[in-house]
Amino acid sequence: MIRGPLLLDADFFISYLTGDLLFEHSRRVMRFILGGAIKPHASSEVYDDIASALRSQGVSLEEVESFLRDVAAIPHRTIPITSEVAAEAIRIYREHGGPRRLHYFDSFHVALARQRGLPILTSDRYILRNADRLGVRAVDLREI
């Protein structure tokens, strides 16, 4: 069982709220959060990540707004992205980004996880396969 502080990727919020294929895994994470075993954190960039993902699927702005209110109801501490983290994210994206590699928004989550020494919860296969090279500890949502 995972314990302590954990940086939540957009995958967790989207899976939990949409009931997608990773819903059961995200529900287990939520039980750990509510039980106090996990101290949930999220990058302030995660909200734009979620909104962009939903909009790319044709979701209306009204539905995105409602979805973000639902995200806000999930217990987590938001960590603001500083200019230093943003610059590091761009450097990471320059090195690891591109098709079938690291996604733009994920570079911000990775940079914040590195700066804060937080493990990152994700289902992103690139992050999971390259965690050592990215300088983070990655926890696979599929394995919870």
KENU-958928 format. One record per residue: residue number from 1; residue in three letters; x negated, y negated, z negated of N, C-alpha, C, O in turn. Coordinates in pm, whole numbers, plus 50000, padded with zeros to 5 digits. Atoms other than C-alpha are relative to their C-alpha. Example, Ala and Ser with C-alpha at 12.3 -4.5 7.8 and 13.67 -1.06 7.14 Angstrom:
2
[pt 1,'ALA',[49911,50119,50000],[48770,50450,49220],[49910,49880,50000],[49806,49882,49934]] [pt 2,'SER',[50082,50119,50006],[48633,50106,49286],[50077,49891,49927],[50026,49780,49910]] 
***
This chain:
144
[pt 1,'MET',[49916,50119,50000],[50000,50000,50000],[49912,49875,50000],[49811,49870,49930]] [pt 2,'ILE',[50073,50125,49994],[49877,49653,50083],[50046,49909,49885],[50163,49908,49847]] [pt 3,'ARG',[49970,50089,50113],[49858,49399,49801],[49926,49869,50018],[49826,49862,50089]] [pt 4,'GLY',[50067,50127,50002],[49767,49037,49751],[50040,49907,50112],[50141,49929,50179]] [pt 5,'PRO',[49967,50099,49896],[49759,48742,49989],[49985,50059,50139],[49897,50141,50165]] [pt 6,'LEU',[49998,49948,49864],[49835,48810,50354],[50053,49891,50092],[50153,49827,50062]] [pt 7,'LEU',[49954,50096,49901],[49866,48584,50657],[50094,50072,50097],[50056,50170,50160]] [pt 8,'LEU',[49899,49939,49915],[50184,48668,50848],[49994,49941,50140],[49999,49819,50156]] [pt 9,'ASP',[49996,50039,49859],[50172,48655,51227],[50147,49981,50040],[50237,50025,49968]] [pt 10,'ALA',[49864,50019,49949],[50479,48554,51430],[50071,50133,50018],[50193,50141,50006]] [pt 11,'ASP',[49943,49867,49977],[50531,48926,51501],[50091,50042,49884],[50200,50094,49905]] [pt 12,'PHE',[49922,49960,50117],[50653,48984,51146],[50135,49929,49998],[50239,49994,49984]] [pt 13,'PHE',[49876,50077,50007],[50912,48704,51150],[50095,50041,50112],[50214,50061,50088]] [pt 14,'ILE',[49916,49967,49886],[51040,48790,51497],[50058,50141,49984],[50178,50161,50006]] [pt 15,'SER',[49951,49863,50018],[51065,49163,51424],[50105,50008,49890],[50207,50074,49906]] [pt 16,'TYR',[49907,49994,50112],[51237,49110,51092],[50134,49938,50036],[50239,49992,50001]] [pt 17,'LEU',[49876,50072,49971],[51493,48865,51227],[50074,50048,50124],[50194,50024,50137]] [pt 18,'THR',[49932,49953,49880],[51566,49028,51563],[50035,50148,49993],[50114,50197,50074]] [pt 19,'GLY',[49973,49856,50008],[51570,49391,51454],[49940,50078,50115],[49997,50178,50158]] [pt 20,'ASP',[50063,49933,49886],[51332,49491,51733],[49935,50132,49957],[49961,50182,49848]] [pt 21,'LEU',[50060,49869,50026],[51123,49810,51750],[49915,50005,49873],[49894,50113,49818]] [pt 22,'LEU',[50083,50003,50121],[50907,49698,51456],[50079,49955,49877],[50020,49923,49774]] [pt 23,'PHE',[49918,50046,50112],[51201,49605,51232],[49976,50079,49872],[49959,50020,49766]] [pt 24,'GLU',[50018,49918,50122],[51158,49898,50992],[49868,49969,49931],[49861,49969,49808]] [pt 25,'HIS',[50130,50034,50057],[50793,49806,50944],[50007,49862,49932],[49956,49843,49822]] [pt 26,'SER',[49990,50135,50058],[50873,49439,50886],[50091,50001,49877],[50071,49923,49785]] [pt 27,'ARG',[49913,49989,50118],[51150,49539,50643],[49920,50052,49880],[49941,50008,49767]] [pt 28,'ARG',[50086,49951,50109],[50894,49734,50439],[49912,49887,49946],[49894,49872,49825]] [pt 29,'VAL',[50081,50115,50042],[50670,49426,50435],[50085,49906,49914],[50038,49857,49811]] [pt 30,'MET',[49912,50089,50077],[50966,49219,50315],[50025,50055,49860],[50030,49979,49763]] [pt 31,'ARG',[49983,49941,50134],[51023,49463,50029],[49876,49976,49914],[49889,49946,49795]] [pt 32,'PHE',[50123,50027,50074],[50657,49423,49928],[49993,49852,49959],[49947,49818,49850]] [pt 33,'ILE',[49998,50143,50031],[50698,49044,49945],[50094,49974,49883],[50057,49910,49785]] [pt 34,'LEU',[49899,50024,50104],[51015,49044,49735],[49961,50065,49868],[49999,50017,49761]] [pt 35,'GLY',[50048,49933,50121],[50854,49287,49489],[49876,49936,49940],[49833,49974,49831]] [pt 36,'GLY',[50116,50071,50053],[50556,49055,49446],[49866,50062,50033],[49763,50008,49992]] [pt 37,'ALA',[50127,49936,49965],[50292,49292,49587],[49924,49921,50104],[49801,49914,50100]] [pt 38,'ILE',[50060,50081,49895],[50228,49071,49890],[50030,49854,49972],[50144,49818,49944]] [pt 39,'LYS',[49986,50146,50010],[50169,48696,49861],[49996,49947,50143],[49888,49932,50200]] [pt 40,'PRO',[49994,50034,49858],[50287,48581,50205],[49959,49856,50031],[50002,49762,49964]] [pt 41,'HIS',[50042,50130,49948],[50122,48293,50390],[50026,49999,50151],[50033,50104,50215]] [pt 42,'ALA',[49986,50015,49855],[50175,48156,50739],[49934,49871,50042],[49936,49771,49970]] [pt 43,'SER',[50057,50119,49939],[49993,47911,50957],[50113,49907,50042],[50218,49953,50085]] [pt 44,'SER',[49898,50093,49953],[50188,47594,51034],[50023,50014,50150],[50127,49973,50201]] [pt 45,'GLU',[49988,49977,49855],[50128,47688,51398],[50099,50111,50031],[50145,50122,50145]] [pt 46,'VAL',[49912,49885,49974],[50349,47997,51357],[50137,49956,50048],[50201,50028,50125]] [pt 47,'TYR',[49866,50045,49961],[50667,47792,51400],[50005,49965,50149],[50103,49996,50217]] [pt 48,'ASP',[50008,50029,49857],[50559,47665,51742],[49982,50130,50079],[50038,50145,50187]] [pt 49,'ASP',[50020,49869,49938],[50445,48018,51828],[50136,50069,50017],[50167,50120,50124]] [pt 50,'ILE',[49869,49936,49996],[50792,48153,51744],[50092,49928,50098],[50157,49991,50182]] [pt 51,'ALA',[49913,50078,49911],[50977,47871,51922],[49962,50023,50146],[50050,50040,50230]] [pt 52,'SER',[50046,49979,49862],[50764,47914,52235],[50034,50140,50049],[50074,50158,50164]] [pt 53,'ALA',[49966,49862,49961],[50816,48292,52236],[50148,50011,50031],[50186,50074,50130]] [pt 54,'LEU',[49855,49994,49977],[51192,48250,52207],[50040,49925,50126],[50120,49973,50206]] [pt 55,'ARG',[49967,50080,49882],[51209,47976,52469],[49957,50072,50128],[50026,50063,50230]] [pt 56,'SER',[50046,49928,49881],[51006,48190,52713],[50094,50114,50037],[50091,50164,50149]] [pt 57,'GLN',[49901,49895,49974],[51283,48449,52681],[50137,49940,50034],[50236,50013,50044]] [pt 58,'GLY',[49877,50065,49961],[51548,48191,52771],[50095,49968,49887],[50212,49936,49911]] [pt 59,'VAL',[49916,50031,50116],[51680,48135,52419],[50025,49849,49997],[49933,49770,50018]] [pt 60,'SER',[49964,50142,50002],[51865,47803,52387],[49933,49928,49883],[49893,49991,49784]] [pt 61,'LEU',[50059,50080,50108],[51729,47521,52173],[50082,50012,49872],[50025,50015,49763]] [pt 62,'GLU',[49914,49985,50117],[52027,47556,51939],[49969,50131,49928],[49962,50136,49805]] [pt 63,'GLU',[50032,49870,50060],[51947,47924,51885],[49860,50000,49940],[49838,50062,49835]] [pt 64,'VAL',[50136,50010,50055],[51577,47847,51834],[50004,49926,49867],[49941,49968,49770]] [pt 65,'GLU',[49988,50077,50124],[51668,47587,51573],[50059,50087,49888],[50009,50084,49775]] [pt 66,'SER',[49940,49911,50098],[51891,47838,51392],[49901,50108,49956],[49892,50140,49837]] [pt 67,'PHE',[50100,49897,50031],[51618,48104,51413],[49894,49944,49906],[49855,50012,49810]] [pt 68,'LEU',[50102,50060,50086],[51364,47867,51258],[50053,49973,49859],[49977,49978,49762]] [pt 69,'ARG',[49941,50013,50135],[51605,47798,50970],[49997,50135,49929],[49972,50142,49809]] [pt 70,'ASP',[50007,49866,50058],[51619,48175,50916],[49856,50034,49959],[49835,50096,49855]] [pt 71,'VAL',[50140,49980,50035],[51238,48187,50920],[49968,49929,49869],[49900,49984,49782]] [pt 72,'ALA',[50025,50078,50121],[51231,47915,50653],[50055,50068,49875],[50003,50047,49765]] [pt 73,'ALA',[49940,49931,50115],[51449,48134,50430],[49918,50121,49955],[49941,50174,49846]] [pt 74,'ILE',[50088,49888,50038],[51185,48410,50429],[49890,49945,49912],[49822,49849,49950]] [pt 75,'PRO',[50103,50053,50089],[50952,48360,50132],[49862,50004,50065],[49817,50109,50110]] [pt 76,'HIS',[50139,50010,49955],[50609,48240,50247],[49949,49859,49970],[50026,49764,49958]] [pt 77,'ARG',[50066,50129,50021],[50362,47960,50185],[49938,49958,50133],[49862,50034,50193]] [pt 78,'THR',[50054,50050,49875],[50279,47748,50488],[49867,49931,49975],[49855,49847,49886]] [pt 79,'ILE',[50132,50063,50008],[49915,47652,50535],[49984,49911,50124],[49988,49962,50236]] [pt 80,'PRO',[50014,50090,49885],[49866,47343,50754],[49873,50028,50080],[49769,50065,50025]] [pt 81,'ILE',[50116,49990,49912],[49634,47362,51051],[49926,49866,49995],[49984,49762,50026]] [pt 82,'THR',[50082,50120,50003],[49353,47112,51005],[49928,49985,50135],[49929,50075,50218]] [pt 83,'SER',[50073,50020,49875],[49147,46961,51284],[49882,50097,50010],[49846,50139,50120]] [pt 84,'GLU',[50111,49904,49999],[48858,47189,51182],[50048,50138,50044],[49982,50205,50124]] [pt 85,'VAL',[49945,49870,49962],[49076,47499,51212],[50039,49998,50148],[50015,50095,50220]] [pt 86,'ALA',[49960,50011,49860],[49215,47376,51546],[49879,50008,50093],[49884,50075,50196]] [pt 87,'ALA',[50121,49995,49918],[48865,47321,51684],[49944,50141,50004],[49899,50188,50109]] [pt 88,'GLU',[50047,49861,50005],[48764,47670,51569],[50091,50090,50083],[50043,50182,50150]] [pt 89,'ALA',[49905,49921,49922],[49080,47813,51727],[49970,49986,50149],[49975,50085,50223]] [pt 90,'ILE',[50030,50022,49859],[48990,47658,52061],[49870,50071,50038],[49861,50129,50146]] [pt 91,'ARG',[50125,49929,49975],[48637,47796,52036],[50025,50151,50011],[49973,50217,50100]] [pt 92,'ILE',[49966,49857,49997],[48777,48143,51957],[50077,50034,50128],[50050,50136,50191]] [pt 93,'TYR',[49921,49975,49879],[49026,48116,52243],[49911,49995,50125],[49928,50074,50217]] [pt 94,'ARG',[50092,50010,49886],[48752,48008,52484],[49923,50131,50017],[49898,50175,50129]] [pt 95,'GLU',[50079,49877,49996],[48558,48323,52394],[50086,50126,50022],[50043,50218,50091]] [pt 96,'HIS',[49920,49877,50000],[48843,48575,52358],[50133,49990,50074],[50202,50091,50090]] [pt 97,'GLY',[49867,50019,49943],[49147,48428,52535],[50012,50042,50144],[49914,50061,50215]] [pt 98,'GLY',[49971,49968,49861],[49313,48516,52859],[50099,50113,50010],[50140,50171,49910]] [pt 99,'PRO',[49904,49892,49979],[49548,48769,53013],[49951,50131,49939],[49836,50171,49957]] [pt 100,'ARG',[50029,49872,50067],[49559,49094,52812],[49890,49988,49895],[49828,50087,49857]] [pt 101,'ARG',[50099,50024,50106],[49328,48937,52557],[50069,49922,49889],[50187,49945,49863]] [pt 102,'LEU',[49944,50078,50110],[49384,48691,52271],[50093,49892,50054],[50057,49817,50145]] [pt 103,'HIS',[49904,50103,49963],[49693,48474,52307],[49960,49867,49936],[49897,49863,49830]] [pt 104,'TYR',[50035,50134,50046],[49658,48099,52262],[50041,49978,49854],[49957,49940,49772]] [pt 105,'PHE',[49954,50026,50136],[49871,48073,51947],[49929,50090,49899],[49900,50047,49788]] [pt 106,'ASP',[50069,49908,50091],[49703,48378,51794],[49861,49951,49963],[49811,49984,49856]] [pt 107,'SER',[50133,50052,50033],[49368,48199,51811],[50008,49908,49878],[49913,49901,49800]] [pt 108,'PHE',[49982,50087,50117],[49505,47951,51554],[50018,50085,49874],[49963,50053,49769]] [pt 109,'HIS',[49980,49911,50116],[49621,48232,51323],[49867,50065,49961],[49835,50076,49843]] [pt 110,'VAL',[50129,49937,50026],[49282,48403,51357],[49904,49899,49935],[49836,49932,49838]] [pt 111,'ALA',[50089,50102,50057],[49092,48079,51288],[50036,49970,49855],[49947,49956,49770]] [pt 112,'LEU',[49957,50027,50137],[49299,48012,50976],[49968,50118,49909],[49922,50100,49796]] [pt 113,'ALA',[50031,49881,50080],[49261,48371,50854],[49851,50003,49966],[49813,50035,49853]] [pt 114,'ARG',[50146,50004,50025],[48883,48337,50893],[49965,49895,49896],[49892,49923,49801]] [pt 115,'GLN',[50034,50109,50091],[48867,48003,50717],[50042,50031,49856],[49968,50003,49762]] [pt 116,'ARG',[49945,49973,50133],[49081,48119,50423],[49964,50137,49945],[49995,50167,49830]] [pt 117,'GLY',[50034,49865,50045],[48948,48475,50405],[50123,50086,49976],[50122,50173,49890]] [pt 118,'LEU',[49875,49925,50015],[49301,48611,50444],[50008,50112,50104],[49974,50091,50220]] [pt 119,'PRO',[49970,49898,49899],[49383,48943,50608],[50122,49953,50079],[50209,49885,50025]] [pt 120,'ILE',[49890,50042,49914],[49621,48891,50900],[50086,50121,50036],[50034,50223,50082]] [pt 121,'LEU',[49906,49895,49964],[49932,49105,50950],[50047,49973,50143],[50102,49867,50171]] [pt 122,'THR',[49966,50018,49859],[49994,49157,51322],[50028,50133,50066],[49991,50239,50015]] [pt 123,'SER',[49988,49881,49915],[50100,49402,51587],[49923,49979,50130],[49928,50063,50220]] [pt 124,'ASP',[50075,50034,49880],[49877,49236,51846],[49882,50095,50016],[49792,50099,49932]] [pt 125,'ARG',[50103,49898,49980],[49657,49509,51990],[49860,49941,50020],[49761,50001,49979]] [pt 126,'TYR',[50132,50060,49981],[49376,49274,52092],[49938,49963,49866],[49821,49991,49841]] [pt 127,'ILE',[50051,50038,50133],[49341,49137,51739],[49962,50125,49923],[49856,50130,49861]] [pt 128,'LEU',[50027,49878,50075],[49361,49485,51589],[49873,50070,50049],[49794,50118,49968]] [pt 129,'ARG',[50119,49933,49944],[49096,49630,51826],[49873,49919,49981],[49764,49975,49974]] [pt 130,'ASN',[50118,50088,50002],[48864,49330,51796],[49985,49922,49869],[49918,49819,49866]] [pt 131,'ALA',[50002,50071,50128],[48908,49228,51432],[49857,49968,49955],[49829,49856,49913]] [pt 132,'ASP',[50139,50024,50043],[48537,49268,51354],[49936,49889,50082],[49872,49800,50027]] [pt 133,'ARG',[50057,50105,49913],[48433,49058,51654],[50063,49864,49975],[49998,49761,49990]] [pt 134,'LEU',[49929,50125,50030],[48696,48798,51560],[49970,49949,49859],[50001,49835,49825]] [pt 135,'GLY',[50038,50041,50136],[48567,48791,51203],[50116,49998,49902],[50117,49918,49809]] [pt 136,'VAL',[49885,49992,50090],[48896,48887,51036],[50028,50144,49961],[49982,50238,50026]] [pt 137,'ARG',[49945,49869,50036],[49053,49176,50855],[50143,50001,50051],[50223,49916,50012]] [pt 138,'ALA',[49866,49992,49941],[49363,49278,51051],[50073,50122,49945],[50016,50231,49935]] [pt 139,'VAL',[49914,49894,50048],[49648,49486,50914],[50107,50023,50107],[50177,49930,50147]] [pt 140,'ASP',[49906,49965,49894],[49861,49668,51172],[50141,50012,49943],[50167,50098,49858]] [pt 141,'LEU',[49861,49995,50043],[50232,49600,51119],[50059,50138,50022],[50143,50183,49945]] [pt 142,'ARG',[49947,49868,49968],[50300,49940,51279],[49965,50105,49894],[50030,50209,49885]] [pt 143,'GLU',[50046,49901,50099],[50116,50116,50994],[50055,49976,49861],[50014,50042,49766]] [pt 144,'ILE',[49940,50027,50131],[50322,49971,50711],[50138,50061,49997],[50208,50051,49897]] 
***
